[in-house]
Amino acid sequence: MVYVYEGQFEGPGAGRPSAAPVTVGGPRVGLVVSKAVGNAVTRHAVSRRLRHTVGRVLDDAEMAGTLRPDLSIVLRALPAAATATSGELERDVRHALRRLLG
């Protein structure tokens, strides 16, 4: 239900300093929830659930300190995420991050 992309940001604005640098530690996580997931209400609900899940997983003692603080992670929600339970989303996010760690 979730794909993970790890890498350096290479898009518009890459290499330019931001007006307000991020001072919070930990990896930066972005979400991609396309129209394939559902209508706007469904996509927003999936985004909220994923944000909550990612926050909980990153705060967990198992993941705390294992991901580099300068890491940029992009999670892409697949259409099945619209009907997945929060437990299934958490399991998928944990699995994807473990794969990322090697």
N, C-alpha and C positions, 0 to 999 in steps of 0.2 A: 503494500500500500504506500510505501515511501521509498524514494530513491535519495541517495546522498551524493553530493558533489563536493569534493575537497579541492581547493586550488586558490591561486591568487586571483584577485578581481582584475579582469581585463576588459573593461568596458568604458563608456563615457565617464570621464572624471577620474579614471585610474591614473595614479601618479601625481594628482593635484592634491594639495593639502585641503582638508575640509575646513569650513569656517569654525566649527566647534568640534575639536578632536574628542573622540570617545575616551573617557577616563575609567570606565568600568572594566574590571578584569574579566577574563574568560573569553571563550570563542564567540565570534559573531555568527549569528544564525539567521538565514533568510528563508522565506517560504515562497514556493511557487504553487499556486492553486489555480489551474486553468479552467476554462469553461467546460472542459470535458468532465470535470468533477460534478457539475450541476449548475443550477441558476445562482444568481448573486447571493441569495439568502443562504443557500447550501454551502457555497464557497466560503462565505464569511464565517459560518458555523464551523466548518472544517478548519479554517485558519485559527479561530479562537481555541479550538480543542488542541490543535497542534502546538500553538504557542504555550498553552498551559502544560502540555505533556513534555515539551522540550525543556521548559523551565524546571519542572519536577525532576526530569532525568539528569539534567546538568547539575542540579543541587544535591543529587544523591551521592552518598559517600563513595559508592563504587566508581562513579565517573569524575568526582571532584579531583582536580589536579592531574587527570590523565590526558586531557586534551590541551594542546598548546594554546596559550591565551591569544596568540596572534592568528589563530586559525579562522578561516571563513568557511562556513558550512552552508550549503543550500539544500533544503529538503523539498522535494517535489512530490506533492500529493497525487496519487493515482486515483482514477475514478472510484475504486473500491473504498477509498477513505470516507466517502460520503455516507456509507452504511456501516462502517466499522465502529465497534465500541471503543471507548477510551482505553480500555485494557489492551485491545488489539493494536491500537495506535502506539501505545507505550511500548509494547513488545517489539513492534517493528522499528521504532526509533532506537531502542536499546540495541537491537540486532544490527542495525545499520551502523551505529556508532562503534560497536565492537569490531565490525568488519573494517571500519576506518582505522582503528587502532592496530589492526593487524593481528 
